[in-house]
Amino acid sequence: MQEEDRTVLIFDERPLRREAYICLLAPWAAAQNLTIVGHGVFDHSSIDHNSALTIICVGSRPVAELHLRPDLSPENLASPPLVVISDLDDPAEIAAALQLGAQGFVPTTAMPELAVNTMTFVMSGGEFFPVSVLQSPNK
């Protein structure tokens, strides 16, 4: 496959929310020569192994409840980098994302530009976990 045939996989159990993320990321993906493919979290259909990035949107479910399918697990060297998007923006969720093997964590309280920049950064080999989530709300 050519570079422009690479995909971004977005997993979300809620179809409307999944489509909203696809619409948000569509201009970014086009500029990166990527195609976005949406799946349900429990969808076990075949995955394109030329993926550049996997995004899992957990909503308000704790990240610790996720059980990745083997072909998406970061322990699988062929799996693309993983970014978790979560409504729960606390240190325990970041720790759970790290344990899961994610290279990025984006709370839904983040600005859309930060989310898009995080996708680019993680795809380029970086890791992003927001420091603001680790700060005590009393400061």
JOPE-V77317 format. One record per residue. N is the residue number from 1. PHI is phi as a letter, one per 30 degrees, with the letter a starting at -180 (none if undefined). PSI is psi in whole degrees, 0 to 359 (none if undefined). OMEGA is omega in whole degrees, 0 to 359 (* if undefined). Layout:
n phi psi omega
N PHI PSI OMEGA
N PHI PSI OMEGA
This chain:
n phi psi omega
1 none 151 178
2 d 165 180
3 e 320 183
4 d 354 178
5 d 2 182
6 d 154 183
7 b 160 169
8 c 124 179
9 c 127 176
10 c 121 178
11 c 127 176
12 a 136 182
13 d 344 181
14 c 115 185
15 e 318 182
16 d 316 179
17 d 319 178
18 e 315 179
19 d 326 177
20 d 318 177
21 d 321 178
22 d 315 179
23 d 319 178
24 d 318 186
25 c 353 184
26 e 312 179
27 d 319 177
28 d 313 181
29 d 318 179
30 d 318 179
31 d 334 180
32 c 3 184
33 h 45 180
34 c 154 173
35 c 137 178
36 c 133 178
37 b 123 180
38 c 144 178
39 b 154 169
40 d 152 181
41 e 323 183
42 c 11 178
43 d 124 181
44 c 29 177
45 d 167 181
46 d 140 181
47 c 136 175
48 d 122 183
49 d 9 175
50 c 34 182
51 d 143 179
52 c 335 186
53 a 145 172
54 c 132 177
55 c 126 176
56 c 120 180
57 c 112 185
58 c 351 181
59 i 230 181
60 c 8 175
61 d 142 176
62 d 140 179
63 e 326 181
64 e 339 179
65 d 350 181
66 d 140 173
67 b 103 184
68 d 143 173
69 d 150 187
70 e 325 182
71 d 350 177
72 c 351 182
73 d 133 178
74 d 342 175
75 d 338 174
76 d 112 186
77 d 339 180
78 d 352 183
79 d 145 179
80 d 166 175
81 e 152 186
82 c 133 173
83 b 134 177
84 c 132 173
85 c 127 186
86 b 146 172
87 d 339 182
88 c 106 185
89 c 68 177
90 b 163 184
91 e 327 180
92 d 325 179
93 d 320 177
94 d 316 179
95 d 319 179
96 d 321 178
97 d 319 177
98 d 315 179
99 d 328 179
100 d 339 181
101 j 13 180
102 d 146 174
103 c 353 180
104 a 152 178
105 b 126 179
106 b 114 174
107 d 149 181
108 d 356 173
109 d 351 180
110 d 155 175
111 d 147 180
112 e 323 179
113 d 322 178
114 d 319 179
115 d 314 180
116 d 316 178
117 d 326 178
118 d 318 180
119 d 316 179
120 d 315 182
121 d 314 180
122 d 319 178
123 d 333 181
124 d 4 177
125 j 359 180
126 d 175 175
127 b 141 181
128 b 120 174
129 b 114 190
130 d 128 178
131 d 327 183
132 e 331 180
133 d 334 181
134 d 348 182
135 d 143 178
136 d 137 180
137 d 347 181
138 d 357 183
139 c none *
